Structures are given as structure tokens and as C-alpha cells.
Amino acid sequence: MAQIVHKYTLLILLSVLIMHSLFTSVHSRKFQEKKPCKRFTLYFHDILFNGTNLANATAATAVNRTQLGNYKHGMLVVFDDPMTKQNNLLTPPVARAQGFYFYDTKDAYNAWFAYTLIFNSTEHKGTLNIMGADLMGEEMRDLSVVGGTGDFFMTRGIATFRTDGQPDAFYFRVKMDIKLYECY
């Protein structure tokens, strides 16, 4: 009986040591940055409706700001914005960005975005879904690419934002460097 207990104890101890060595070897590997499987740059043009620009507006306030702070806290904007390859608004769009953003802090200009890039051109067909915090005080900020369809089926990656122009309170342009790391 004692011999059976020693065998089982030895077997359990050996199993624990093997599991420990497998676990530490898997998790002790150095992080290796992957290269993107697709990468491209687009410009996001947002023209907020101001009461007089109905023909040109691509975005509208759906919920007005609250009285908490001076940074548009609580304001919700819904948009259908053109995406171009150059930073000129008059260049032909290669996609549409459809979604919303809302200002989510009361002590700084920060927004949270959720939108879909809709491609329907000879170069790309399908969608990319992007969401995340736009910390506007930072020069560059990353939002997550959380999926897609068509040419971008189930893709994952990063959309790096950089404000490229804001001539007034009703128009802004963002340069988006999109890097996809999972492409099927």
C-alpha cells in the first residue's frame, strides 16, 4: 500500500514539474512585434452641420452637450464621412466612415469613436470596424480595428489617428494610418 502511495506521489510531482516547465517556457518567450499583413493611410473628413451647411454636412449632433465642464461633455455626433487617400476633401472618396462619436470627459477634449469603414471600389470591397478612445490632446492615438467583412474578413489591427487639420469648429480632418495584423 505504501508503495502505491509513493508511486502516485511521484507521478503527481513529476506531472507538476512538467506542467511548470511547459508553462514557463511558453510565457518566457520574448515578445516579437509582428509586421502588418496590410497597411494603408486614409483621411477622415468630418463636416458638422452648423445650421447653414446642409448641402455639405456629413455629421450632425444627435445629443447636445451637458453643462458639465467646457469640453462638450455628453455631446453625441452621428456621421457619414468621406474617406480619401489624400488630405484634400475634394479628392474622390475610397470609402465611407459611418458611425458616431461622443465627448466623454468634462475636463479635456476627448471622444470615444465607434464606426465602420465601408469600401466599395475596385481596390477593396467590404468593411472595417473601428472603435476606441480618441485622446485629442495626444499627437498620435490608437484605436482598435475589431473586425471586418469582405476583403477584411475577421481582421484585427490598429488605426493610428493624427489630427491633420481643423480650420474651424465645424470641420476636422484626421489622418488614419491603418495597420492590420490578422488578415484572412
Order of alpha helices (4+ residues) and beta strands (2+ residues): alpha-beta-beta-beta-beta-beta-beta-beta-beta-beta
